Amino acid sequence: MDTLTRPNIVLITADQWRGDCLGCLGGRHPVMTPHLNQIAAEGVLFTQAYADCPVCMPQRVTTLTGQVGSRFGLPHNFGSGVRSPIDSKTSLPGRLSREAGYQTKGIGKMHFSPSRARFGFEHVVLHPNDYVIWLEETEYAGMYRGHGLGGNEVYPSVSAVPERFTHVHWTVEQAVRFLTERDPETPFFLWIIFEAPHSPFDPPPPYDRMYDNFAIPDPVRGDWVNEEDYPLDFQSRRLVLKTRQLTDEIVRESRRRYYGQVSYIDYQLGRFFGELKTKGLYDNTMIIFTADHGEHLGDHGLFGKGTFLRGSANVPLAMRFPASVSLAHPSLEINTAVLTADLYPTLLELAGIRPEGDIDGLSLLSAIATGRGDENRIVCGEYGHGDGTAFATDGKFKYIYYVKGGVEHLFDVRNDPDDLHNLAHRAEFNATKANLREYLIQFLTGFERPMVVDGRLAVAEVELDEFNLLGRNPCAWRGPMRYGQGYGGGW
């Protein structure tokens, strides 16, 4: 493939965007996403895309390596003392640059460790680092999160700066600038990562009131939200984050602001897509939109991520292709299970590069060409330090295991997408549960993960220390970050 004929690649990742929050899905979330709807209409929408480890930092590694968190041994967020396990030579931008002549750039919330590492990119522009440095030169210096809410607090708010000074607008401006400053004689790979709609839910006007006249759906609540089947980790989280204190009105308003952030990003992407068309780049550019993980939004009593319930583990995945890629038909939907790890081999193959080495993702180009995903594929994932949770799904049923208390969940994915009915205790589903459990054990054993002991999933009997948990809240005290120091001090 000649360098000049290789397609440009734009990968757009949102942080904490639920897989069911796309307007084209027509689900219970009344979100307006016209530009992403168009990307799906021109290409393909994967309705069962999963993050194998649904938190921020491991998903950055997975995207750039095609490896799941269990393989590289960090299925959890990690601090500045641990370097991101990414080899610049074999990373996605590294291979695209060296082997296919791509110009590469990363913009936004890279969330690497160390934060200024490039890991194969020719250049990176970082949020919050470079955004906050830029903001310091304006009349809104010190006003990033100037409302005082922390990065994992879920009370509703509004941006402390006007729209033109938000990190969403800044991120898109940086992407538009790249289209002008790039080398026009080489293809490019551009990775754009938004911090939003991650909490705090603080869209700027008018997006903070955009959904005021919409009927905001209440969170769902599974029949397993009881003393026996409600995992201890969930109970602990509700105590630490004080989410039990959120009234129905607060939750409803938080969801309203989350939807506002979703639409804000989509509308800003409309500016960027318009620039691609104006510069004559759109037709030869592959555009992928996805997320690192979702957001519970109060479902089953939870906010945030870190579980394999739908709100957290499912991510949007829409792809729009240049004419050179064979597509079964536009507006294609593929309903089989796929992973974010699949992006790595898919994009390498698109650029004419053979995926090599120990990778866990599979190229999706054949599924796109035929319109059929792999009905026999089972995908797995893990979150935590060995005492957390793990899952396996064949796209029809989803098995989730929780080490603390040895709790098991089994859900009928196609008939019960919101995980409302736990089938783990019903005899007629014993074989399904056993098959997925055994597959998960083999997956974890293959990576020598501590969640498996003597060929069985470990069980930890832990008492809930309610008073100590109530006395903690690592997410609350996050004032304005100044001078570009990144995410230090806990996240």
Secondary structure as GFF3:
##gff-version 3
##sequence-region A 1 491
A	DSSP	three_ten_helix	3	5	.	.	.	ID=ss1
A	DSSP	beta_strand	8	15	.	.	.	ID=ss2
A	DSSP	three_ten_helix	23	25	.	.	.	ID=ss3
A	DSSP	alpha_helix	34	42	.	.	.	ID=ss4
A	DSSP	beta_strand	44	46	.	.	.	ID=ss5
A	DSSP	beta_strand	49	50	.	.	.	ID=ss6
A	DSSP	alpha_helix	56	65	.	.	.	ID=ss7
A	DSSP	alpha_helix	69	72	.	.	.	ID=ss8
A	DSSP	alpha_helix	92	100	.	.	.	ID=ss9
A	DSSP	beta_strand	103	108	.	.	.	ID=ss10
A	DSSP	beta_strand	123	126	.	.	.	ID=ss11
A	DSSP	alpha_helix	129	136	.	.	.	ID=ss12
A	DSSP	three_ten_helix	163	165	.	.	.	ID=ss13
A	DSSP	alpha_helix	167	181	.	.	.	ID=ss14
A	DSSP	beta_strand	188	197	.	.	.	ID=ss15
A	DSSP	alpha_helix	232	240	.	.	.	ID=ss16
A	DSSP	three_ten_helix	243	245	.	.	.	ID=ss17
A	DSSP	alpha_helix	248	278	.	.	.	ID=ss18
A	DSSP	three_ten_helix	282	284	.	.	.	ID=ss19
A	DSSP	beta_strand	285	291	.	.	.	ID=ss20
A	DSSP	three_ten_helix	299	301	.	.	.	ID=ss21
A	DSSP	alpha_helix	310	313	.	.	.	ID=ss22
A	DSSP	beta_strand	314	315	.	.	.	ID=ss23
A	DSSP	beta_strand	317	320	.	.	.	ID=ss24
A	DSSP	beta_strand	332	334	.	.	.	ID=ss25
A	DSSP	beta_strand	338	339	.	.	.	ID=ss26
A	DSSP	three_ten_helix	340	342	.	.	.	ID=ss27
A	DSSP	alpha_helix	343	350	.	.	.	ID=ss28
A	DSSP	alpha_helix	365	370	.	.	.	ID=ss29
A	DSSP	beta_strand	379	383	.	.	.	ID=ss30
A	DSSP	beta_strand	389	393	.	.	.	ID=ss31
A	DSSP	beta_strand	397	402	.	.	.	ID=ss32
A	DSSP	beta_strand	407	412	.	.	.	ID=ss33
A	DSSP	three_ten_helix	427	429	.	.	.	ID=ss34
A	DSSP	alpha_helix	430	446	.	.	.	ID=ss35
A	DSSP	beta_strand	452	453	.	.	.	ID=ss36
A	DSSP	beta_strand	456	457	.	.	.	ID=ss37
A	DSSP	alpha_helix	466	470	.	.	.	ID=ss38
###
